[in-house]
């Protein structure tokens, strides 16, 4: 090689790495999608179910009834001849009283051993089962109630034999000034407990009357020996009775205009409709429920658990968060017609072609709600001020009037469609809506859990 020769160096051309470029594009794409995923509102889905709900309106009601306490005129030993809760006719033998205990012992000693039937054993078993269910360490008084219930059941089992023994003793020994038989002075249901509420009337009842801690019930079967001029039994003389409720102002306002309410008597699971009367006394609010049956179940109760079925509903249960409002045009119903190849409902609109000629164009549209005067149509299909034509009357109407409807976004088809609802009941968490409404919801429909996150007609998947 000649030393004087010159060598020219060429700069090497940089090549683009295709793989790196593709990787970079994929990275940017993934980054953008991840960013959008975490910053956008996500659409959660809820499946519509049937449901029932109501406000919690459980009260401890106070029972008022027509009842009378009967006292004994003499001191002595008592034999009763009817079970607690038995209906008696007037002039029925209720009890006998013996000052010397001579006849009392004869009646008792001649009873012998009572034979229990299967029905008797079942009745005692039911008493034990009820006690086991009701017993609580915090309410030991149920033990005494259980004791008296068993005594009443035992007395019922012995009644027939005791009455026969009484007749035999009277036949053999006759009567004297120290032994007397007392008969009922009126017809009714007999019971053997008192609580000093018997003479109270509705006018006497105040908020303090509902103080359960001060309530005291006395069992009259607790002693065989009774003093003169003391209560011996109580008679309920009418099947009509009332339950008084002490209300809060908000509860009072819910039922003050009602004539009847549906109630659940929780102690026995009874449900019935009853007349209701509401009134205010000073700063306290009351309701009176009037009944004319079931009194035999509650003869020894002064307080009773009552549930009022107010502000309740049965239908389709949906989250309250699903509910949205949408604006619609209100169109007089006479302007709707059937047209097009599908035979769908729609409106005939007035339009002008490019030459300025008037032409009639049929626009199919769903009627989301018909109130008998107006049909509600989607605002997206028409412009404010459009004229429509009635084929039946030839009249024209300019679209302008707007109103709102409640609804949810149905997503059964993979995109959001507005469905109208009629709310029957609503609280902060759930709502009950009417089933079977036109253009409404059905059981097992899928809707947007939060209606505000859905965009109408937008694909959700």
C-alpha positions in Angstrom: 0.0 0.0 0.0 1.4 3.4 -0.8 2.1 5.6 2.1 0.7 8.6 0.4 -2.7 7.1 -0.2 -5.7 8.4 1.7 -8.3 6.3 3.4 -11.8 7.7 3.7 -13.9 6.6 6.8 -17.7 6.3 6.4 -20.0 6.8 9.4 -22.0 3.7 10.0 -25.8 4.2 9.6 -27.8 3.5 12.8 -30.6 1.0 12.3 -33.9 1.0 14.3 -34.5 -2.1 16.4 -38.0 -3.1 15.5 -38.4 -5.4 18.5 -37.6 -2.5 20.9 -40.1 -0.3 19.2 -42.9 -2.8 19.4 -42.1 -3.4 23.1 -42.2 0.3 23.7 -45.6 0.7 22.0 -47.0 -2.3 24.0 -45.7 -0.8 27.2 -47.3 2.6 26.5 -50.6 0.9 25.6 -50.6 -1.2 28.8 -49.7 1.8 30.9 -52.5 3.9 29.5 -55.1 1.1 30.0 -53.9 0.5 33.5 -54.2 4.2 34.2 -57.7 4.4 32.8 -58.7 1.3 34.7 -57.8 2.8 38.1 -59.1 6.3 37.4 -62.5 5.5 35.8 -65.7 4.6 37.6 -66.3 0.9 37.5 -69.8 -0.5 36.8 -70.9 -3.1 39.4 -73.9 -5.3 38.6 -76.8 -6.2 40.8 -79.3 -9.0 40.1 -82.9 -8.0 40.8 -84.8 -10.2 43.3 -88.2 -10.3 44.8 -88.3 -8.7 48.2 -90.4 -7.4 51.1 -89.5 -4.7 53.6 -91.0 -2.4 56.2 -90.0 0.0 58.8 -89.3 -1.4 62.3 -92.5 -0.6 64.3 -92.6 -2.9 67.2 -94.2 -1.7 70.4 -95.0 -2.9 73.9 -98.8 -2.2 73.9 -101.0 -1.8 77.0 -104.1 -3.9 77.1 -107.5 -2.4 78.2 -110.6 -4.6 78.5 -113.9 -4.8 80.3 -113.1 -6.7 83.5 -114.3 -6.8 87.0 -112.7 -8.0 90.3 -114.8 -9.9 92.8 -114.0 -10.0 96.5 -114.8 -12.6 99.1 -117.1 -11.6 102.0 -115.6 -13.9 104.6 -112.3 -15.2 105.7 -111.8 -18.9 105.0 -110.3 -21.7 103.0 -111.1 -21.7 99.2 -111.7 -24.4 96.7 -111.9 -23.3 93.1 -113.9 -25.3 90.5 -112.9 -23.8 87.2 -109.6 -23.4 85.4 -108.0 -20.1 84.5 -109.3 -18.8 81.2 -112.6 -20.8 81.2 -115.8 -19.2 80.0 -118.5 -19.3 82.6 -122.2 -18.6 82.3 -124.0 -16.4 85.0 -124.8 -18.2 88.2 -122.1 -20.9 87.7 -120.4 -22.2 90.8 -117.0 -20.5 91.0 -115.6 -21.4 94.4 -116.5 -22.6 97.9 -115.2 -21.1 101.1 -115.0 -22.8 104.5 -114.2 -20.8 107.7 -113.4 -23.9 109.7 -111.5 -25.9 107.0 -113.7 -28.9 107.9 -115.6 -29.1 104.6 -112.4 -27.9 102.8 -110.5 -31.0 104.0 -113.4 -33.3 103.2 -113.5 -32.1 99.6 -109.7 -32.4 99.3 -109.4 -35.7 101.1 -112.1 -37.4 99.0 -110.5 -36.5 95.7 -108.2 -39.5 95.7 -105.5 -39.8 93.1 -106.3 -38.1 89.8 -105.8 -40.1 86.6 -104.0 -38.3 83.9 -105.1 -38.7 80.3 -102.9 -38.4 77.2 -104.4 -34.9 76.6 -103.6 -33.9 80.3 -100.0 -35.0 79.9 -99.6 -33.1 76.6 -101.0 -30.0 78.2 -98.5 -30.2 81.0 -95.7 -30.8 78.5 -96.7 -27.7 76.6 -96.5 -25.6 79.8 -93.0 -26.9 80.4 -91.9 -26.3 76.8 -93.3 -22.7 76.9 -91.4 -22.1 80.2 -88.2 -23.4 78.7 -88.6 -21.0 75.7 -89.4 -17.9 77.8 -87.0 -18.4 80.7 -84.1 -15.9 81.1 -81.9 -15.2 84.1 -82.8 -11.5 83.7 -86.5 -12.2 84.2 -87.0 -14.6 87.0 -90.7 -13.8 87.4 -91.4 -16.3 84.6 -90.6 -19.0 87.1 -93.6 -17.9 89.3 -95.8 -17.6 86.2 -94.8 -21.1 85.3 -95.7 -22.3 88.8 -99.1 -20.7 88.7 -99.7 -22.0 85.2 -99.0 -25.5 86.4 -101.3 -25.1 89.3 -104.1 -23.8 87.0 -103.5 -26.9 84.7 -103.7 -29.2 87.7 -106.9 -27.5 88.9 -108.4 -28.0 85.5 -107.6 -31.7 85.6 -109.2 -32.0 89.0 -112.3 -29.9 88.3 -114.7 -32.6 87.3 -113.9 -34.8 90.2 -113.8 -31.9 92.7 -117.3 -30.8 91.6 -118.6 -34.3 92.1 -117.0 -34.4 95.5 -118.6 -31.1 96.4 -122.0 -32.5 95.6 -121.4 -35.5 97.8 -120.1 -33.5 100.7 -123.1 -31.2 100.6 -125.4 -34.1 100.4 -123.9 -35.8 103.4 -123.1 -32.7 105.5 -125.3 -30.0 104.2 -124.3 -26.3 104.5 -123.8 -24.0 107.5 -123.0 -20.5 108.3 -119.3 -21.3 108.2 -119.4 -22.8 104.7 -120.6 -21.1 101.5 -120.7 -21.7 97.8 -120.3 -18.6 95.6 -121.7 -18.4 92.1 -120.7 -16.1 89.2 -122.6 -12.8 89.1 -122.0 -12.3 85.4 -120.9 -14.3 82.4 -117.4 -14.0 81.0 -113.9 -15.5 81.2 -112.6 -16.2 84.7 -109.0 -15.7 85.7 -107.1 -15.6 88.9 -104.6 -12.7 88.7 -104.9 -8.9 89.3 -102.6 -6.0 88.6 -104.4 -2.8 89.7 -104.9 -1.8 86.0 -108.4 -3.2 85.9 -110.3 0.0 86.6 -108.2 2.2 84.4 -109.8 3.8 81.4 -108.2 5.3 78.3 -108.4 8.8 79.9 -106.3 7.5 82.8 -103.4 6.2 80.7 -100.3 8.3 80.6 -96.7 7.7 79.4 -95.9 6.6 83.0 -98.4 3.8 82.6 -96.0 2.1 80.2 -93.3 1.8 82.9 -92.8 -2.0 82.8 -90.4 -2.0 85.8 -93.1 -0.7 88.1 -95.6 -3.3 86.9 -96.7 -5.9 89.5 -99.1 -8.8 89.0 -100.6 -10.7 91.9 -101.7 -14.4 91.5 -104.8 -15.2 93.5 -104.3 -18.9 93.5 -101.2 -18.6 95.6 -102.9 -19.1 99.0 -105.7 -21.4 100.1 -106.6 -19.2 103.1 -108.0 -15.8 102.1 -109.1 -12.8 104.2 -112.5 -11.2 104.0 -112.9 -8.3 101.5 -109.9 -9.4 99.4 -109.9 -10.2 95.7 -110.9 -13.8 94.9 -111.2 -13.9 91.1 -111.4 -11.6 88.1 -114.0 -11.8 85.3 -113.5 -10.5 81.7 -117.0 -9.6 80.6 -116.6 -8.7 76.9 -114.7 -10.0 73.9 -114.0 -6.4 72.8 -110.6 -5.0 73.9 -108.1 -2.4 73.0 -104.3 -2.1 72.8 -102.8 1.3 73.6 -99.5 2.3 72.1 -97.1 5.0 73.2 -95.7 6.6 70.0 -92.8 8.8 68.9 -93.9 11.9 66.9 -92.5 10.4 63.7 -94.5 7.2 64.2 -97.6 9.2 65.1 -97.3 11.2 61.8 -97.1 7.9 59.8 -100.4 6.6 60.9 -102.4 9.7 62.0 -104.5 9.6 58.8 -105.0 5.9 58.8 -108.4 4.3 59.6 -107.1 0.7 59.9 -103.6 -0.9 60.2 -102.3 -4.4 59.9 -100.7 -5.7 63.0 -98.8 -8.8 64.2 -99.4 -9.9 67.7 -95.9 -11.4 68.2 -96.7 -13.4 71.4 -99.0 -15.8 69.4 -98.0 -15.0 65.8 -101.5 -13.7 65.0 -101.9 -11.2 62.1 -105.0 -9.1 61.5 -106.3 -5.7 60.3 -107.8 -3.5 63.0 -109.2 0.0 63.4 -106.8 2.5 64.7 -107.4 5.9 66.5 -104.5 8.3 67.2 -104.5 11.2 69.6 -102.1 13.5 71.5 -102.1 14.1 75.2 -99.8 16.9 76.2 -96.5 16.2 74.7 -97.2 12.4 74.3 -98.6 10.6 71.3 -100.8 7.6 71.5 -102.6 5.1 69.2 -105.5 2.8 70.2 -106.1 -0.5 68.4 -109.5 -2.0 68.7 -110.2 -5.7 68.6 -113.2 -8.0 69.1 -111.5 -11.4 69.1 -108.5 -13.3 70.5 -109.0 -11.9 74.0 -108.8 -15.4 75.5 -105.1 -15.6 74.6 -104.2 -12.5 76.6 -106.4 -12.6 79.7 -103.3 -12.6 82.0 -101.3 -10.2 80.0 -101.3 -6.4 80.5 -98.5 -5.7 78.0 -98.2 -7.3 74.6 -95.7 -7.1 71.8 -97.3 -5.5 68.7 -95.8 -4.9 65.3 -97.5 -2.4 63.0 -97.1 -3.2 59.3 -96.8 0.5 58.1 -94.7 1.8 55.3 -94.2 -1.7 54.0 -94.2 -3.0 50.5 -93.7 -6.2 48.5 -92.2 -6.2 45.0 -88.8 -6.1 43.4 -85.9 -5.3 45.7 -83.1 -3.1 44.3 -80.4 -1.0 45.8 -81.4 2.6 46.3 -78.0 3.6 44.8 -79.2 2.2 41.4 -82.0 4.7 41.0 -81.5 7.6 38.6 -83.7 10.3 37.1 -84.0 10.9 33.4 -85.7 13.7 31.5 -88.3 12.9 28.8 -90.5 14.9 26.5 -94.2 14.8 27.3 -96.3 14.1 24.1 -100.1 14.1 24.1 -101.2 10.5 23.5 -103.3 11.3 20.5 -100.2 12.1 18.5 -98.8 8.6 18.7 -99.4 6.3 15.8 -98.3 3.0 14.4 -96.1 3.0 11.3 -93.1 1.7 9.6 -92.3 -1.9 8.6 -92.1 -3.1 12.2 -95.6 -1.8 13.2 -94.0 0.1 16.1 -95.3 3.1 18.0 -93.9 6.4 16.9 -94.5 10.0 16.0 -94.9 11.7 12.6 -92.5 14.7 12.5 -92.6 17.6 10.1 -89.3 18.0 8.2 -88.1 20.0 5.2 -86.0 18.5 2.4 -83.1 20.2 0.7 -85.5 21.9 -1.7 -87.5 23.4 1.2 -90.4 21.1 0.7 -92.4 19.9 3.7 -92.4 16.2 4.3 -93.7 13.9 7.0 -91.2 11.5 8.6 -92.2 8.7 10.9 -89.9 8.2 13.9 -90.3 5.0 15.9 -90.1 5.6 19.7 -90.7 3.7 22.9 -93.3 5.1 25.3 -91.6 4.9 28.6 -94.7 5.9 30.6 -98.3 6.7 29.7 -100.3 8.7 32.3 -103.4 8.7 30.2 -102.8 12.2 28.9 -99.2 12.2 27.9 -96.7 9.7 26.7 -93.1 10.0 27.8 -90.5 9.7 25.0 -86.7 9.8 24.9 -85.3 13.3 24.5 -82.4 12.1 22.3 -84.8 11.3 19.4 -86.2 14.8 19.0 -85.0 18.4 19.2 -86.7 21.0 21.4 -89.2 22.8 19.2 -89.8 20.1 16.6 -93.3 19.9 15.2 -95.2 16.7 15.1 -98.4 15.8 13.2 -101.5 13.9 14.3 -102.8 11.7 11.6 -106.1 11.2 13.3 -106.9 14.9 13.8 -104.5 16.7 11.5 -103.4 19.0 14.3 -99.8 20.0 15.0 -97.9 20.0 18.3 -94.6 21.6 19.1 -92.3 19.5 21.3 -91.1 21.4 24.4 -92.6 20.1 27.7 -90.2 18.1 29.8 -90.6 15.9 32.9 -88.5 13.3 34.7 -89.0 9.7 35.5 -87.3 7.5 38.0 -85.5 4.4 36.7 -82.4 2.2 36.6 -80.0 1.1 33.9 -80.6 -2.4 32.7 -77.5 -4.2 31.4 -78.8 -7.5 30.3 -77.6 -7.0 26.7 -74.2 -5.8 27.6 -75.0 -2.1 27.3 -77.0 0.3 29.6 -80.7 0.7 28.8 -83.0 2.9 31.0 -85.9 1.1 32.6 -88.7 3.0 34.4 -89.6 2.1 38.0 -92.4 2.9 40.5 -91.0 3.0 44.0 -93.3 1.5 46.7 -90.9 1.8 49.6 -87.4 3.3 50.0 -84.8 3.6 52.7 -81.1 4.5 52.6 -80.0 1.0 51.5 -82.8 -0.7 49.5 -85.9 0.1 47.6 -89.0 -2.0 46.7 -90.3 -1.2 43.3 -93.5 -2.3 41.6 -93.4 -5.5 39.6 -94.9 -5.7 36.1 -94.8 -2.0 35.1 -94.6 -1.3 31.4 -91.1 -0.8 30.2 -89.9 -1.7 33.7 -88.0 -4.5 35.5 -88.4 -8.2 36.0 -87.0 -10.7 38.4 -83.3 -11.7 37.7 -82.7 -8.6 35.5 -79.2 -7.2 35.8 -78.9 -3.5 36.6 -76.1 -1.1 37.5 -75.5 -1.1 41.2 -74.7 2.6 41.2 -76.8 4.2 38.5 -74.7 7.3 38.3 -71.7 5.3 37.0 -73.6 4.0 33.9 -73.8 5.7 30.6 -76.9 5.1 28.6 -76.3 2.9 25.5 -72.6 2.5 26.4 -71.1 -1.0 26.2 -70.2 -2.2 29.7 -68.0 -5.2 28.8 
